[in-house]
């Protein structure tokens, strides 16, 4: 539900800026502020499927609590990225880099879950408890800038 809220917020900002700059509704050409809003909206939309894929894989294959925490962090970081992009482009860089780190964490959780599955399948060794402990311990480190 939070993802839908943020997507609606991004779309509202795009529509508002379009009407403010052009007065006729949504048009691609416009001022530099409209171009920044449009680009930020497109960037967030393009990153969303990747985020959903690694979030679901990390939650299903590894551990749900750290994946959910990282997912919430990612949504707030994307909000920071979007708002930062509306100002100077350099203001969006911390949000972008922070988001990349969260996506990497979710990806590594997914890989760990897949490797654990194959270790169980081929060798009968289950490291699920160890992986959950490690990911639960590492997930608060995502808060460090």
C-alpha positions in Angstrom: 0.0 0.0 0.0 2.9 2.3 0.8 4.3 1.7 -2.8 1.0 2.8 -4.3 1.0 5.9 -2.1 4.4 6.9 -3.2 3.6 6.2 -6.9 0.5 8.3 -6.6 2.5 11.1 -5.0 5.0 11.1 -7.8 2.3 11.1 -10.4 0.5 14.0 -8.6 3.7 16.0 -8.5 4.2 15.4 -12.2 0.7 16.5 -13.0 0.9 19.5 -10.8 4.2 20.6 -12.4 2.8 20.0 -15.9 -0.3 22.2 -15.2 1.8 24.8 -13.5 4.3 25.1 -16.4 2.0 24.6 -19.4 -1.5 25.3 -18.1 -3.1 22.7 -20.5 -2.4 19.4 -18.8 0.3 16.9 -19.4 2.7 17.8 -22.1 6.3 16.6 -22.4 8.0 19.9 -23.3 8.2 22.4 -20.6 10.4 24.2 -18.2 13.5 22.7 -16.6 11.5 22.1 -13.3 9.0 20.0 -15.3 11.8 18.1 -16.9 13.3 17.3 -13.5 9.9 16.1 -12.2 9.3 14.1 -15.3 12.8 12.5 -15.2 12.6 11.7 -11.5 9.2 10.1 -12.0 10.5 8.0 -14.9 13.6 6.9 -12.9 11.4 5.8 -10.0 9.1 3.9 -12.3 12.0 2.1 -14.0 13.5 1.0 -10.7 10.3 -0.2 -9.3 10.1 -3.7 -11.0 13.7 -4.5 -10.0 12.9 -3.5 -6.4 9.7 -5.7 -6.3 11.6 -8.7 -7.8 14.4 -8.7 -5.3 12.1 -7.8 -2.4 9.9 -10.8 -3.0 12.8 -13.2 -3.7 14.6 -12.0 -0.5 11.4 -12.4 1.6 10.4 -15.8 0.2 13.8 -17.4 -0.1 15.7 -15.9 2.8 14.0 -14.0 5.7 10.9 -11.9 5.8 11.7 -9.4 8.5 15.0 -8.1 7.2 13.5 -8.0 3.7 10.5 -6.0 4.8 12.7 -3.6 6.7 14.9 -3.1 3.7 11.8 -2.6 1.5 10.5 0.1 3.8 13.9 1.8 3.8 14.0 1.6 0.0 10.6 3.3 -0.3 11.7 6.2 1.9 15.0 6.5 0.1 13.2 6.7 -3.2 11.1 9.5 -1.7 14.3 11.3 -0.7 15.7 10.7 -4.2 12.6 12.1 -5.9 12.4 15.2 -3.7 16.2 15.7 -4.0 15.9 15.5 -7.8 13.3 18.3 -7.8 16.1 20.6 -6.4 19.6 20.4 -7.7 20.5 17.1 -9.3 23.3 16.6 -6.8 20.7 16.5 -4.0 19.4 13.3 -5.4 22.8 11.5 -5.3 22.6 10.3 -1.6 19.2 8.8 -2.2 20.3 7.1 -5.3 23.4 5.6 -3.7 21.5 4.6 -0.6 18.9 2.9 -2.8 21.6 1.0 -4.7 22.9 -0.3 -1.4 19.5 -1.5 -0.3 18.9 -3.3 -3.7 22.3 -5.0 -3.3 21.4 -6.1 0.2 18.1 -7.6 -1.1 19.8 -9.2 -4.0 22.4 -10.8 -1.7 19.6 -12.1 0.5 18.0 -13.7 -2.5 21.3 -15.3 -3.6 21.8 -16.6 0.0 18.3 -18.1 -0.1 18.9 -19.8 -3.4 22.3 -21.2 -2.3 20.7 -22.5 0.9 18.0 -24.3 -1.2 20.7 -26.0 -3.3 22.7 -26.9 -0.2 19.7 -28.6 1.2 18.8 -30.3 -2.0 22.3 -31.7 -2.8 24.0 -32.0 0.5 21.2 -32.0 3.1 22.8 -29.1 5.0 20.4 -26.4 6.1 21.9 -23.0 6.9 18.6 -21.2 7.1 19.0 -20.3 10.8 22.5 -18.9 10.2 21.4 -16.9 7.2 18.4 -15.4 9.0 20.7 -14.5 12.0 23.2 -12.8 9.7 20.6 -10.9 7.7 18.8 -9.8 10.8 22.1 -8.5 12.2 23.1 -6.8 9.0 19.8 -5.1 8.2 20.2 -2.3 10.8 23.5 -1.4 9.2 21.4 -0.2 6.2 20.6 2.9 8.3 24.3 4.1 8.3 24.7 6.7 5.5 
